[in-house]
Amino acid sequence: MLFDLDSKINFRTYTFTHLNFFGSIGIMKILYRTFYALVTVLIFIPSTLYAQSNTFDRVPLYQSFFRDAPISEVPYGNGFYSYSNYDFLDITTAGVQAGYAVSPNIEIGSGVYYVTRMPDEVDSESAIADIPVYGRYNFMAEQTKLSGGAFVTVPIGSKDIGEGNLNFGLFGALRHPLSEDVVLTGTLGIDFLDTAIEDYEASMNLGTGLIYQARENLYLLNELKIRSDLDYSAISSGINYELADFTQLRAHLLLGLDDTAPDFGFTGGLNFNL
């Protein structure tokens, strides 16, 4: 789906192992070391291999929309409609999300999502989902862009659709040009999720992808998303077509690799600069 997975419906089976505070600290150390190692490798790769510095900042991600490295120069918005198919459930989401740079290094973003759950055997339910609020700070904006950020969900969503949870977390994100036409993206973070049964559960959130410029105004995006708490993983492929300097047409297809991910899903939407 187009919006970041932290704002999706929570489909936990509540059979996960609870992680205590010290276990969460251990996960944070592992995530930090892994992310630091990845950044170090990218920075010290011989610069002759990557002579250009364009990281396609105007092209937002799909599965990690707000977990990204660039800071937008102008306010932006996104409207979309998505459909996801599970074994015994279909979900549609209509959403609007936006971001604004409060300074050259700081950006905030949020979205509002209207979700409809359509189980096979019972009546469908529709309601507003929890509202995620993201903030990120860019501390490297040269050839490699590197940012760190945090998020929290405002628990206004309905329990009827599995929402109403106060989740929060930290993340790091990067973009690095691999060639004149290809950019590597990555994000790594730890989320603290309200399971509604026990205390908060710590979850690794990993995303990576490639952006390929096929034409001057056409970009292809391929992404992988993994979440440890749900044994969730999904791949997606999409396009970003620039209709004008301030408008982009977007569409993507998602395929789930684990039982808790959708069997498949698709999204269509429009980006616009304000």
Secondary structure, 3 states (H helix, E strand, C coil): CCCCHHHCCCCCCCCCCCCCHHHHHHHHHHHHHHHHHHHHHHHHCCHHHCCCCCCCCCCCCCCCCCCCCCCCCCCEEEEEEEEEECCCEEEEEEEEEEEEEEECCEEEEEEEEEEEEEECCCCCEEEECCEEEEEEEEEEECCCEEEEEEEEEECCCCHHHCCCCCCEEEEEEEEEECCCCEEEEEEEEEEEECCCCCCCEEEEEEEEEEEEEEECCEEEEEEEEEECCCCEEEEEEEEEEEEECCEEEEEEEEEECCCCCCCEEEEEEEEEEC
